[in-house]
Structure formats: structure tokens, C-alpha cells
């Protein structure tokens, strides 16, 4: 015979256990975020004191995302934020072509001289360093702290922009290799 609850996949006890496990996981996540939240506030303050909108927006957005707690958002960002950031950086670099400010002929002329060859070499080396930086940050997550602090210092005190952490991490990776061998 089929009763009114025979079609359910979970019994009441299983449902309670599942809810408790989800609550424990969420609570554990929030506890881990506690010191991370403090770090984000420090970075936000540094951005405000240094007058850098990019750091303020990035750290403020991370704090807001913690507050709203959208399920899966941080996992998505961990998986795709770096790649999306690089896509937006490239969009900015390609805008002169899209807006008609630079055409193919001018682009070719710009690289067929000494300065053009230097920029090609530096661009290739920068891309290599960025890849090494991504590898370092993935294999040694503790290096992220230094990259964030260095970026905040570079942006706030040296007038830089926070587009260099991957290249900086790549340089760090090269130096680590030289020192370790």
C-alpha cells in the first residue's frame, strides 16, 4: 500500500540531519570568514586612506557579497574571477580597434620599429610572468597575502593600479626558483 508519505525520498529524521549539516557548514564558513572580513575592512580602509577607488570598490564588493551570502557566489568567483578580470583588461586594450581609433595599418606600423619590438618582448614576458604568478598563487595560497599588501602599497603610495599582482607573483615565482636551486 502507498501512504501519504511513501513517495518522499527522505524521512523526517534524515531531513533534520541534512538541515543540521547544512547549518553546521554555513556556520563554519562564517567563522572562517571572520578574520577574512577583518582583513577586507583593513584593505577597504587602506583604499579609502590612499584615495584609490579600485581597492575600495573591490574590497567593498567582497564585504557586500559576504553580507548577502549568495550560495555558490564565492565558488564561482574563485573559479572565474581571474579569467574574467583578464577578459575585461583585454577589452580595455582592444577598445582602440573597436572604436576605430587604430586600424590594422597603424597597428602594423607601430610594431615595426625598435619601440614596437620592445613592447612585443615585454608583453610576451609579462604574459609568461602572469602565468607563473597564477601557478604560484594556486600552489602557495599564502603568497596571496603579500601580493594584496604589495598591491595596496603600490596603488596607495606609488600611484599604481592593482593590475600587477599576477605579474608580481610571477616575478616572485622566478625569484623563488632561483633561490631554491
Secondary structure, DSSP 8 states (H G I E B T S, - for coil): ---TTTT-SS-HHHHHHHHHHHHHHHHHHHHHHHHHHHHHHHHHHHHHHHT-HHHHHHHHHHHHHHHHT-TTHHHHHHHHHHHHHHHHHHHHHHHHHHTTSS-HHHHHHHHSSHHHHHHHHHHHHHHHHHHHHHHHHHH-TTHHHHHHHHHHHHHHHH---TT-HHHHHHHHHHHHHHHH-
